[in-house]
Amino acid sequence: VCDYYGINCGDGNKVIGIYLGANNLHGTPPREIFHLKQLHVLWLHSNPIDFKFDGIAMAKNLIELRLDATGLSDVTGVSEAESLVKLDLNYNKLSGKFPTEITEMTSLETLTLTDNDLTGELPDTFDSGLVTLRLGSNRFSGKLKSFAEMEYLRHLDLSENDITGHIPFNFLELSSMRRPIEVDLSSNKLKGGLPPTLDDRFDNLVIYLRDNQITKLSTEFCDANNKDWNFRDIAQFGCKGLLCPPGTANHNGRQNSEDNPCLSCASNTEYYGQITCDGLPLGVSPSSRLSISATVKLISVLVVGSWIAWM
């Protein structure tokens, strides 16, 4: 069996890894997989399978499980995988509130649930041992949690949700200021500005805030003390390396190169970090924007005309 495609064996010809992602597998994987006592890694991503967690408690040494893009819609039983360190469930069909079973998993260091259809508020607490938490491109709502007790957190992605309110004053309170931290809060409904406590705590922070409702940005975030923020874009472009100011915009919501300046946008009078102007995306030429606008109008005329003709 160790000579089979996608099978990795260790000492004593014991199977330690199964790497069968994107192989057009179908059906339900046999639960006997979990009887492989030395199995450490199971990759079944990008296959149209019907995966079941029933019996996963038998996989005592399983530390990494990839089920992204498999059509998964139910995680019942996942918490029985007590040794899991890395769990990837992105690009699936998970819906409803955040799965409570996952909050019970105390060994996880990396959790990825991006590009599902999860709704409601985020849990009040996550396991403090998480290093990477990716929950972007869902429909989470409610106030932004503080994640204050997650001292090991290095990567946090909450982009493209419906999270509201202000960034809490104790946001990432216990996270080490000595290590780089990457936070993506883009494309939500956050208001106000950044709490001064972030400026006091972090020497090296990458934070993405574009496409929110940010109305305040203290220049203290853009001084020499924060020169290493956003890959040193603060040192090079000042506050624009954090967010484009009101009256401007670009497709990143901030300046990260000489070729990507914050462009003038008279219609954006209130918010920092905007990515559109007059309802159209930035990063294209004015003539292209006019072409896009004309195309939208033409499509509208055709659709309305077709509807009238059908009637």
C-alpha positions in Angstrom: 0.0 0.0 0.0 3.0 2.4 0.6 3.6 2.3 -3.2 0.1 3.6 -4.0 -0.4 7.1 -5.4 -1.0 9.7 -2.6 0.1 7.4 0.2 3.0 8.3 2.5 4.4 5.7 4.9 6.8 6.0 7.8 8.7 3.5 9.9 7.4 0.0 9.7 5.5 0.8 6.6 2.8 2.4 8.6 0.6 4.9 6.7 1.2 8.4 8.1 -0.2 10.5 5.3 -3.0 10.3 2.6 -2.7 13.0 0.0 -5.6 12.6 -2.5 -6.8 16.2 -3.0 -8.3 17.1 -6.4 -8.5 13.5 -7.7 -12.1 13.4 -8.7 -13.0 11.0 -5.8 -16.7 10.3 -5.3 -18.9 8.7 -2.6 -18.2 8.4 1.1 -14.7 7.6 2.3 -14.6 4.4 4.4 -14.5 5.0 8.1 -11.8 2.4 8.2 -9.4 5.2 7.3 -9.6 6.3 10.9 -8.3 2.9 12.0 -4.9 3.7 10.6 -3.2 4.3 14.0 -0.2 6.3 12.7 -2.2 8.5 10.3 -1.1 12.1 10.8 -2.3 13.9 7.6 -5.5 13.4 5.6 -6.0 15.5 2.5 -9.2 14.9 0.6 -9.8 18.5 -0.6 -11.3 19.4 -4.0 -13.2 16.2 -4.4 -17.0 15.9 -4.6 -17.3 13.4 -1.7 -19.8 12.9 1.1 -17.4 13.0 4.1 -18.6 11.7 7.5 -16.8 12.3 10.8 -18.3 9.1 12.3 -15.4 7.1 13.8 -12.8 9.9 13.6 -12.2 9.4 17.3 -10.2 6.3 16.4 -7.6 8.5 14.5 -5.7 9.2 17.7 -2.7 10.8 15.9 -4.5 12.7 13.1 -3.2 16.3 13.3 -4.1 17.8 9.9 -7.4 17.4 8.0 -8.2 19.1 4.7 -11.8 18.9 3.5 -11.9 22.2 1.6 -14.1 22.3 -1.5 -15.7 19.0 -0.9 -19.3 20.1 -0.6 -19.3 19.5 3.2 -22.5 20.7 4.9 -22.3 19.1 8.3 -19.5 18.8 10.9 -21.3 16.6 13.4 -18.6 14.5 15.1 -15.6 16.7 14.3 -14.9 17.5 17.9 -14.1 13.8 18.5 -10.9 14.4 16.6 -9.1 15.3 19.8 -5.6 15.5 18.3 -6.3 17.8 15.3 -4.0 20.8 15.0 -5.0 22.0 11.6 -8.6 21.9 10.2 -9.4 23.3 6.8 -13.1 23.5 5.8 -13.2 26.4 3.5 -15.2 26.6 0.2 -17.9 24.4 1.4 -21.7 24.5 2.2 -21.7 25.0 5.9 -24.5 27.3 7.0 -26.2 28.5 10.1 -24.5 29.6 13.3 -20.8 28.9 14.0 -20.6 25.2 14.8 -20.4 24.8 18.5 -18.5 21.5 18.2 -15.5 23.4 16.8 -15.3 25.6 19.8 -14.9 22.5 21.9 -11.7 21.5 20.1 -8.7 22.4 22.3 -5.8 21.2 20.2 -6.5 23.3 17.1 -3.9 25.8 16.1 -5.2 26.6 12.6 -8.9 26.8 11.7 -10.1 27.8 8.2 -13.8 28.3 7.5 -13.7 30.9 4.8 -16.1 31.0 1.9 -19.1 29.2 3.5 -22.5 30.5 4.4 -22.2 30.8 8.2 -24.4 33.5 9.9 -25.1 35.1 13.3 -22.6 36.3 15.8 -19.2 34.9 16.3 -18.6 32.9 19.5 -17.7 34.9 22.6 -14.5 32.8 23.0 -12.3 30.6 20.9 -9.6 28.3 22.2 -6.7 30.4 23.3 -4.2 28.2 21.6 -5.3 29.2 18.0 -2.5 30.7 15.9 -4.5 31.1 12.7 -8.2 31.8 12.5 -9.7 32.4 9.0 -13.5 33.1 8.9 -13.7 35.5 5.9 -16.4 35.5 3.2 -19.3 34.3 5.3 -22.2 36.3 6.7 -21.3 36.7 10.3 -22.9 39.7 12.0 -23.0 41.4 15.3 -20.3 43.3 17.2 -16.6 42.6 16.6 -15.2 40.4 19.4 -12.1 41.4 21.2 -10.1 38.1 20.9 -8.4 39.5 24.0 -7.4 36.2 25.5 -5.8 34.7 22.4 -2.2 35.3 23.2 -0.8 33.1 20.4 -3.0 34.5 17.6 -0.9 35.6 14.6 -3.4 35.5 11.7 -7.0 36.6 11.9 -9.3 36.9 8.8 -12.8 38.2 9.3 -13.1 39.9 5.9 -16.2 40.1 3.8 -18.8 39.6 6.6 -21.4 41.9 8.1 -19.7 42.6 11.4 -20.6 46.0 12.9 -19.7 48.4 15.7 -16.3 49.7 16.8 -13.0 47.9 17.2 -12.9 47.1 20.9 -10.3 48.9 23.1 -9.0 45.5 24.2 -8.7 44.0 20.7 -6.0 41.4 20.7 -5.0 42.5 24.2 -2.8 39.5 25.1 -1.2 39.0 21.7 2.5 39.5 21.8 3.7 42.9 20.4 7.1 41.3 19.5 5.8 39.1 16.8 4.2 40.2 13.5 0.4 39.9 13.5 -1.8 40.0 10.4 -5.5 41.0 10.8 -8.0 41.4 7.9 -11.2 43.2 8.9 -11.9 44.4 5.3 -15.4 44.7 3.8 -17.5 44.8 7.0 -19.5 47.5 8.6 -17.1 48.7 11.3 -17.4 52.3 12.4 -15.4 54.9 14.2 -11.6 54.5 14.2 -8.7 52.4 15.6 -8.5 52.3 19.4 -5.3 54.0 20.8 -4.4 50.8 22.6 -3.3 49.3 19.3 -0.8 52.0 18.7 0.5 51.5 22.3 0.9 47.7 22.0 2.1 46.7 18.5 5.4 47.5 16.8 4.7 45.3 13.8 1.1 44.9 12.8 -0.5 44.2 9.4 -4.1 45.4 9.5 -6.5 45.6 6.5 -9.5 47.8 7.1 -10.7 48.8 3.6 -14.3 49.0 2.7 -15.7 49.8 6.2 -17.2 52.9 7.7 -14.1 54.2 9.3 -14.4 58.0 10.0 -11.4 58.7 12.2 -7.7 58.0 11.9 -5.3 59.5 14.4 -1.9 60.5 13.0 -0.3 58.7 15.9 -0.8 55.5 14.0 1.3 56.8 11.1 4.4 58.1 12.9 7.9 56.6 13.2 6.9 54.3 16.1 4.7 52.3 13.6 7.1 52.4 10.7 7.0 48.6 10.4 3.2 48.4 10.2 1.6 47.1 7.0 4.9 45.8 5.6 6.6 49.2 6.2 4.0 51.0 4.0 3.4 53.3 7.0 7.1 54.4 6.8 6.9 55.1 3.1 3.4 56.5 2.7 2.3 57.6 6.1 -1.4 57.3 7.0 -2.2 56.4 3.4 -0.3 53.2 3.9 -3.0 52.3 6.4 -6.1 53.8 4.8 -6.8 56.2 1.9 -8.4 59.4 3.4 -11.9 60.7 2.7 -12.0 62.3 -0.8 -9.9 59.5 -2.2 -10.0 55.8 -2.8 -8.3 52.9 -4.6 -8.9 49.2 -5.1 -6.9 48.3 -1.9 -8.3 51.0 0.2 -4.7 52.1 1.0 -1.5 52.9 -0.8 1.0 50.0 -0.9 3.2 51.2 -3.8 4.1 54.2 -5.9 2.0 52.7 -8.7 -1.1 52.4 -6.4 -1.8 55.8 -5.0 -5.0 57.0 -3.4 -7.0 58.5 -6.2 -9.2 61.6 -5.9 -12.9 60.8 -5.5 -15.2 63.7 -4.8 -18.1 61.5 -4.0 -16.3 59.9 -1.1 -16.6 62.6 1.5 -16.9 60.7 4.8 -15.0 57.4 5.0 -11.4 56.2 5.1 -10.3 53.2 3.1 -12.9 53.2 0.3 -12.4 50.9 -2.7 -15.0 52.4 -5.1 -15.9 55.8 -6.4 -19.3 56.8 -7.7 -20.3 53.1 -7.1 -17.6 51.8 -9.5 -14.3 50.0 -8.7 -11.1 51.9 -8.6 -8.0 50.8 -10.4 -9.4 51.2 -13.9 -9.1 54.2 -16.2 -11.9 56.9 -16.3 -12.7 55.8 -19.9 -13.0 52.2 -18.7 -15.2 53.3 -15.9 -17.4 55.1 -18.4 -17.5 52.0 -20.5 -18.5 49.9 -17.5 -21.3 52.4 -16.7 -22.5 52.3 -20.3 -22.4 48.5 -20.3 -24.5 48.4 -17.1 -27.1 50.8 -18.6 -27.2 48.8 -21.9 -27.8 45.5 -20.0 -30.5 47.2 -18.0 -32.3 48.3 -21.2 -32.0 44.9 -22.8 -33.4 43.2 -19.6 -36.3 45.5 -19.3 -37.0 45.3 -23.1 -37.0 41.5 -22.9 -39.3 41.5 -19.9 -41.8 43.8 -21.7 -41.7 41.6 -24.8 -42.2 38.5 -22.7 -45.2 40.1 -21.0 
